[in-house]
Each structure stands twice: as C-alpha cells, then as structure tokens.
Amino acid sequence: MFRQFLAKGWSGYEVVLNSPGGDPAAAMRLGEIIREQNLHTSIGKTTGRFDPEGNRINTVDGGQDPGHCASACVWAFLGGARRAAGDGELGVQQLYDPETIKDPQAKTASALDRAADQAMMGNLISYVIRMDASPKLLALAAAQTPWREISWLKRQEIVELGIDTSKDYSSPMTVEPFGAGGSYIEIISRTTFASFRHRLYCRGDASNVYLAMIPISKYDSRTFEATMRGIMAERSVDLISDSGKRSFPLKLAAIESAPLGFQTSVQMVGATMADLQAAKRIEVSYDGLGKVDSEIVMGLQFDLAGDRRKIGIVARSCVK
C-alpha cells in the first residue's frame, strides 16, 4: 500500500511514525521501501486539518505532537536513511503469537511453529544489520519479561545501538580478528553526510599504520572508486590529542571490493600505533575539495572512543 501511495506521485523527505506495532514481516517490508526511497524516519503524531480534496492532512495548519513507536513499528523505523528518536519514544518486546493471549499456558507451539519463530528471528537479525543498527537490539527485545510488556528505550540506548543516526556518532572501539594472527580496531562513524566503517591496523610492525574505510552510506560503485582515488590524492590525516594535532601524509594502498562494500585502504605515513594510542580523534583533511567530495570526507572523521588498551592489543598483533 505504501509503495502504491508513492507510485501516485507523492514525494517527501520524512516518514513520521506513531504505532503500537503489528506484523514484524510487514514492518520489515515497509522499512525496506523507506530505505529504497532514501526517506528519513522520526517519531510523532501528525496533526492538522484534513484536506478531503487532496486526501491528506494539511500540516500547514497543524504540526506534530509527541508519539510512540513500539514493537514491530521499531523495525519499520530502522528503514530510515537518517533516523531521529528521543528518550522513551521507541519500545521493544518479545515476539509472540496473538493467539497465545487467550491462554498463555496452552500448548500451541508445534515443531513448525518453532521453525517459523527461528526463521523470523533470523530474518530480523539480517534486517537489523542491513539497516546499520546493532543486533543487540534484538537481544534486548528477546530478554524482555513479562513477554507482552514493552521496554521503552532510553536516549543513551538509542544512540549506542545505532538506532538514532541524526547526529554525528562514533561507536566505541572493538577488536576484530584479521588474517593469520592479526587484528584490527573497528569503529563505525555516522555524520549528516556519510557513514563509514573504519578499520585501523598495522602491517609487519607497529610503525606501519593503515586505515581501511568501507562506506555504509549507499554509493554508485561505478563512480565511488574514482571519487575515492581523487579524494585520497595528496591527502593527509590529523591525529588529534589533548596536546594538539599531528598531521601525517596518506598513501593509497588499495581500493577493492570487500564483503561489506568497496574498501579503500591507506597508509598513515610516519604514524605509529603509539601515536594512535595518544590520539582521541582522527580526521582526514578536505582542503581544496568540492562540496560532494568534502561531504564524503566529513564522514571519515571519527573519535577513538572506548578502552584504549584495545589499541595496544592490535599493536601486538600486526598483520604479517
């Protein structure tokens, strides 16, 4: 129905959601369409005068009241290319069959029911990851008891789970395995203009530092390689710490297809893992670039947040 609505020629910027939930599968389908159309999502209740001629609410005469998005509505909300939600506006709960409300202790689950439940959970995990949110959201929903009760998410949870992408955000550092005995630091950054998955690692020893950048934002693969080559030409990176800023030239190492997207890898010439450990933020310079390229490079700025001992772990397990 939403796709049919769009096919009539309606265009917009944002989908405002206010719903207690419904069918998770239908919510995911709606989320996929929202993402396909590059629409933003927020929470609220549209108010205004109904215009029967246009068959829509005239928001010029009204506005937007507070709203709530619970249960399956959250999965539709995740479809937003940009998402904004405040404290207590999103609620999660366990998946359940409405028939069980009649008698919660009745033996209604067959082997087929169990298989369907597992298939739905698998689809939800895949969907949440594709929508660039943390699958920990599903663990939080599944752990909610009593099973019909809704857990309203705090603002901090909404940000940490990658649900709200309306502000610049850098995820805490994680250490991931890489190659034979190697590892890398991974950080996800989101800005108004672009989102990237950043990977910091060393090759051979801790004096050879590399940065790999994989876009989460959607780009045309036919032009992205040329764009990144142009951006990285004679570019530098700034390591920012309490004592000031140090700049290092970037040397393009590779631009290649990777499982999660097109990956650009550069060497931070002259930087060491000790320099990373002293830094609190990394920024790639965008001096001399045009508007579009500058917006992409703004997505390459991120904080080194979290346990700094993780950088030391990676420094001791450089890629061979």
C-alpha positions as a printed NumPy array, in Angstrom:
array([[  0.   ,   0.   ,   0.   ],
       [  2.849,   2.409,   0.83 ],
       [  4.53 ,   1.652,  -2.475],
       [  1.204,   2.298,  -4.257],
       [  0.945,   5.612,  -2.397],
       [  4.41 ,   6.599,  -3.628],
       [  3.544,   5.484,  -7.156],
       [  0.788,   8.13 ,  -7.262],
       [  3.488,  10.74 ,  -7.396],
       [  3.67 ,  11.68 ,  -3.737],
       [  7.142,  12.706,  -2.712],
       [  8.542,  13.562,   0.675],
       [ 11.521,  13.77 ,   2.921],
       [ 10.463,  12.109,   6.144],
       [  8.155,   9.365,   7.396],
       [  6.736,  10.151,  10.851],
       [  5.721,   7.022,  12.755],
       [  3.261,   6.6  ,  15.633],
       [  2.176,   2.985,  16.125],
       [  1.834,   0.301,  18.836],
       [  3.182,  -2.323,  16.414],
       [  1.834,  -5.116,  14.269],
       [  3.247,  -7.723,  11.908],
       [  7.091,  -7.846,  12.029],
       [  7.349,  -9.143,   8.446],
       [  5.163,  -6.308,   7.136],
       [  7.165,  -3.802,   9.198],
       [ 10.41 ,  -5.002,   7.609],
       [  8.884,  -4.704,   4.133],
       [  7.864,  -1.129,   4.928],
       [ 11.352,  -0.415,   6.239],
       [ 12.913,  -1.747,   3.047],
       [ 10.748,   0.609,   0.942],
       [ 11.621,   3.567,   3.181],
       [ 15.332,   2.827,   2.736],
       [ 14.909,   2.225,  -1.01 ],
       [ 13.317,   5.695,  -1.326],
       [ 16.077,   7.255,   0.837],
       [ 13.482,   8.668,   3.27 ],
       [ 14.163,   9.743,   6.839],
       [ 12.186,   8.487,   9.851],
       [ 11.153,  10.118,  13.119],
       [  8.573,   9.58 ,  15.854],
       [  5.476,  11.73 ,  16.262],
       [  1.808,  12.199,  15.586],
       [  0.986,  14.481,  12.677],
       [ -1.73 ,  16.993,  13.49 ],
       [ -3.584,  19.427,  11.293],
       [ -6.692,  19.941,   9.212],
       [ -7.769,  17.095,   6.926],
       [ -7.975,  18.179,   3.3  ],
       [-10.602,  15.92 ,   1.627],
       [ -9.728,  17.191,  -1.834],
       [ -6.089,  16.193,  -1.51 ],
       [ -6.949,  13.261,   0.783],
       [ -4.226,  14.237,   3.221],
       [ -3.631,  16.223,   6.399],
       [ -2.656,  19.829,   5.843],
       [  0.249,  20.213,   8.253],
       [  0.475,  23.934,   7.481],
       [ -2.493,  24.343,   9.821],
       [ -1.078,  21.968,  12.378],
       [  2.169,  20.358,  13.338],
       [  3.486,  17.295,  15.101],
       [  2.605,  16.034,  18.564],
       [  4.696,  13.558,  20.583],
       [  4.263,   9.935,  19.55 ],
       [  5.466,   6.42 ,  20.274],
       [  6.732,   3.589,  18.102],
       [  6.604,   0.157,  19.716],
       [  7.163,  -3.492,  18.881],
       [  7.094,  -4.103,  15.091],
       [  6.974,  -0.333,  14.441],
       [ 10.633,  -0.193,  15.5  ],
       [ 11.622,  -2.434,  12.566],
       [  9.882,  -0.082,  10.114],
       [ 11.577,   2.892,  11.804],
       [ 15.013,   1.346,  11.174],
       [ 14.433,   1.71 ,   7.436],
       [ 15.143,   5.438,   7.625],
       [ 18.234,   6.628,   5.776],
       [ 18.504,   9.05 ,   8.69 ],
       [ 16.684,   8.324,  11.932],
       [ 15.776,  10.537,  14.883],
       [ 14.219,   9.302,  18.138],
       [ 14.119,  10.7  ,  21.648],
       [ 14.06 ,   9.242,  25.119],
       [ 11.152,   6.831,  25.631],
       [  9.81 ,   7.087,  22.07 ],
       [ 10.837,   3.568,  20.952],
       [  9.678,   0.396,  22.679],
       [ 10.692,  -3.243,  22.191],
       [  9.181,  -6.516,  23.335],
       [  9.381, -10.241,  22.69 ],
       [  7.87 , -11.713,  19.545],
       [  4.647, -13.555,  20.314],
       [  1.644, -15.157,  18.637],
       [ -1.55 , -13.142,  19.348],
       [ -3.4  , -16.438,  19.805],
       [ -1.406, -17.12 ,  22.972],
       [ -3.043, -14.136,  24.663],
       [ -6.231, -16.208,  25.056],
       [ -4.404, -18.826,  27.128],
       [ -0.68 , -18.165,  27.732],
       [ -0.194, -21.672,  29.206],
       [ -1.895, -23.551,  26.373],
       [  0.319, -25.959,  24.385],
       [  0.032, -24.32 ,  20.992],
       [  3.584, -24.395,  19.613],
       [  4.266, -27.207,  17.154],
       [  7.603, -28.026,  15.538],
       [  6.508, -25.911,  12.565],
       [  5.724, -23.003,  14.893],
       [  9.207, -23.257,  16.421],
       [ 10.789, -23.337,  12.957],
       [  8.791, -20.279,  11.916],
       [  9.904, -18.422,  15.063],
       [ 13.561, -19.173,  14.329],
       [ 13.175, -18.145,  10.68 ],
       [ 11.598, -14.852,  11.751],
       [ 14.422, -14.177,  14.215],
       [ 16.992, -14.921,  11.51 ],
       [ 15.25 , -12.523,   9.133],
       [ 15.146,  -9.843,  11.822],
       [ 18.861, -10.202,  12.602],
       [ 19.745,  -9.911,   8.913],
       [ 17.412,  -6.917,   8.516],
       [ 18.748,  -5.024,  11.551],
       [ 22.335,  -5.471,  10.329],
       [ 21.399,  -4.28 ,   6.821],
       [ 19.797,  -1.21 ,   8.374],
       [ 23.114,  -0.418,  10.128],
       [ 21.827,  -0.911,  13.669],
       [ 23.197,  -3.221,  16.353],
       [ 21.711,  -6.759,  16.594],
       [ 21.959,  -6.241,  20.368],
       [ 18.59 ,  -4.528,  19.913],
       [ 17.058,  -7.963,  19.233],
       [ 18.732,  -9.448,  22.299],
       [ 17.242,  -6.627,  24.358],
       [ 13.781,  -7.287,  22.939],
       [ 14.037, -11.067,  23.405],
       [ 15.126, -10.677,  27.035],
       [ 12.135,  -8.5  ,  27.887],
       [  9.867, -10.074,  30.507],
       [  6.959, -10.337,  31.04 ],
       [  6.758, -11.297,  27.376],
       [  3.956,  -8.847,  26.476],
       [  5.479,  -5.895,  28.334],
       [  7.195,  -3.146,  26.341],
       [ 10.621,  -1.819,  27.311],
       [ 10.924,   1.866,  26.379],
       [ 14.462,   2.679,  25.288],
       [ 16.48 ,   5.414,  26.933],
       [ 18.196,   8.01 ,  24.774],
       [ 21.64 ,   6.542,  25.541],
       [ 20.486,   3.082,  24.426],
       [ 19.023,   4.524,  21.223],
       [ 22.369,   6.115,  20.343],
       [ 24.614,   3.231,  21.423],
       [ 22.56 ,   0.687,  19.449],
       [ 22.949,   2.762,  16.29 ],
       [ 19.215,   3.441,  16.097],
       [ 19.421,   7.242,  16.045],
       [ 21.626,   8.464,  13.212],
       [ 20.585,  12.129,  13.269],
       [ 23.776,  13.305,  14.971],
       [ 27.469,  12.693,  14.367],
       [ 28.366,   9.468,  16.104],
       [ 31.416,   7.255,  16.621],
       [ 30.935,   3.778,  18.04 ],
       [ 33.243,   2.504,  20.795],
       [ 36.333,   0.664,  19.519],
       [ 36.123,  -3.089,  19.049],
       [ 38.946,  -5.531,  18.302],
       [ 38.331,  -7.946,  15.425],
       [ 40.499, -10.81 ,  14.084],
       [ 42.286, -10.185,  10.785],
       [ 44.264, -12.695,   8.738],
       [ 46.784, -15.092,  10.271],
       [ 47.199, -13.931,  13.843],
       [ 46.419, -10.293,  13.083],
       [ 43.688,  -7.982,  14.376],
       [ 42.249,  -4.533,  13.766],
       [ 40.33 ,  -1.823,  15.586],
       [ 36.856,  -1.204,  14.135],
       [ 34.855,   1.996,  14.592],
       [ 31.612,   2.973,  12.867],
       [ 31.068,   6.684,  12.243],
       [ 27.915,   8.479,  11.184],
       [ 27.579,  12.103,  10.153],
       [ 24.868,  14.124,   8.452],
       [ 26.542,  13.411,   5.127],
       [ 28.026,   9.898,   5.242],
       [ 28.576,   6.773,   7.313],
       [ 31.717,   4.631,   7.272],
       [ 33.136,   1.51 ,   8.855],
       [ 36.759,   2.286,   9.819],
       [ 39.449,  -0.312,  10.45 ],
       [ 42.831,   0.573,  11.981],
       [ 45.677,  -1.94 ,  11.909],
       [ 49.424,  -2.307,  11.473],
       [ 51.418,  -4.314,   8.911],
       [ 54.633,  -6.051,   9.872],
       [ 55.213,  -3.971,  12.998],
       [ 53.651,  -1.146,  14.985],
       [ 55.437,   1.536,  12.934],
       [ 53.335,   0.848,   9.81 ],
       [ 49.786,   2.026,  10.459],
       [ 46.927,   1.562,   7.993],
       [ 43.337,   2.785,   7.816],
       [ 40.665,   0.947,   5.832],
       [ 37.379,   2.739,   5.089],
       [ 34.197,   0.961,   3.995],
       [ 31.137,   3.14 ,   3.248],
       [ 27.87 ,   2.257,   4.931],
       [ 26.11 ,   5.013,   3.007],
       [ 25.   ,   3.885,  -0.443],
       [ 27.125,   4.996,  -3.37 ],
       [ 27.21 ,   4.06 ,  -7.04 ],
       [ 30.05 ,   1.527,  -7.206],
       [ 30.884,   2.657, -10.745],
       [ 31.845,   6.131,  -9.579],
       [ 32.887,   5.536,  -5.953],
       [ 36.338,   4.164,  -6.821],
       [ 37.174,   7.188,  -8.974],
       [ 35.824,   9.514,  -6.289],
       [ 37.923,   7.942,  -3.535],
       [ 41.046,   7.959,  -5.711],
       [ 40.537,  11.655,  -6.283],
       [ 39.891,  12.349,  -2.609],
       [ 42.943,  10.438,  -1.41 ],
       [ 45.354,  12.104,  -3.849],
       [ 47.873,  14.107,  -1.798],
       [ 45.621,  13.907,   1.248],
       [ 46.72 ,  13.92 ,   4.917],
       [ 45.239,  12.671,   8.185],
       [ 45.181,  14.514,  11.51 ],
       [ 45.595,  12.697,  14.826],
       [ 44.09 ,  14.96 ,  17.489],
       [ 45.004,  14.598,  21.166],
       [ 44.938,  16.705,  24.318],
       [ 48.373,  18.051,  23.421],
       [ 47.381,  19.202,  19.941],
       [ 47.184,  17.967,  16.341],
       [ 49.708,  15.973,  14.322],
       [ 49.367,  15.526,  10.563],
       [ 50.59 ,  12.567,   8.52 ],
       [ 50.519,  12.062,   4.722],
       [ 48.233,   9.363,   3.378],
       [ 49.445,   6.846,   0.802],
       [ 46.774,   4.955,  -1.118],
       [ 47.331,   1.211,  -0.692],
       [ 44.268,  -0.332,  -2.352],
       [ 40.694,   0.21 ,  -3.46 ],
       [ 38.928,  -3.111,  -3.758],
       [ 35.643,  -4.915,  -3.399],
       [ 35.1  ,  -6.383,   0.081],
       [ 32.274,  -8.446,   1.633],
       [ 30.751,  -5.364,   3.28 ],
       [ 31.329,  -2.973,   0.389],
       [ 34.016,  -1.11 ,  -1.523],
       [ 37.074,  -0.763,   0.723],
       [ 39.674,   1.992,   0.478],
       [ 42.944,   1.274,   2.342],
       [ 45.594,   3.911,   3.032],
       [ 48.866,   4.019,   4.957],
       [ 49.373,   6.78 ,   7.51 ],
       [ 52.957,   7.504,   6.519],
       [ 55.146,   8.075,   9.578],
       [ 52.43 ,   7.326,  12.159],
       [ 52.822,   4.524,  14.708],
       [ 50.382,   2.623,  16.871],
       [ 51.722,   4.663,  19.819],
       [ 50.554,   7.799,  18.   ],
       [ 47.093,   6.261,  17.7  ],
       [ 47.068,   5.398,  21.379],
       [ 47.775,   9.048,  22.234],
       [ 45.066,  10.365,  19.89 ],
       [ 41.418,  10.9  ,  20.725],
       [ 40.142,  11.704,  17.242],
       [ 41.071,  11.097,  13.6  ],
       [ 40.187,  13.486,  10.78 ],
       [ 41.034,  13.262,   7.08 ],
       [ 41.683,  16.709,   5.594],
       [ 39.292,  18.041,   2.971],
       [ 41.057,  21.244,   1.964],
       [ 40.646,  22.036,  -1.725],
       [ 37.809,  19.575,  -2.343],
       [ 34.43 ,  20.325,  -3.878],
       [ 31.142,  20.148,  -1.957],
       [ 30.272,  16.494,  -2.682],
       [ 33.784,  15.182,  -2.021],
       [ 34.022,  17.302,   1.142],
       [ 30.793,  15.785,   2.474],
       [ 32.168,  12.277,   1.928],
       [ 35.414,  13.18 ,   3.725],
       [ 33.425,  14.592,   6.65 ],
       [ 32.22 ,  11.017,   7.094],
       [ 35.85 ,   9.981,   7.558],
       [ 36.086,  11.87 ,  10.854],
       [ 35.689,   9.783,  13.976],
       [ 36.535,   9.597,  17.683],
       [ 38.741,   6.933,  19.229],
       [ 36.286,   6.113,  21.991],
       [ 36.382,   3.259,  24.48 ],
       [ 39.04 ,   1.163,  26.187],
       [ 42.387,   2.393,  24.851],
       [ 44.078,  -0.888,  25.777],
       [ 42.441,  -2.291,  22.636],
       [ 44.863,  -0.248,  20.524],
       [ 47.71 ,  -1.918,  22.393],
       [ 46.254,  -5.347,  21.643],
       [ 46.21 ,  -4.564,  17.91 ],
       [ 49.75 ,  -3.137,  18.114],
       [ 50.956,  -6.506,  19.383],
       [ 49.178,  -8.455,  16.627],
       [ 50.099,  -6.69 ,  13.401],
       [ 49.107,  -8.269,  10.106],
       [ 52.017, -10.218,   8.609]])
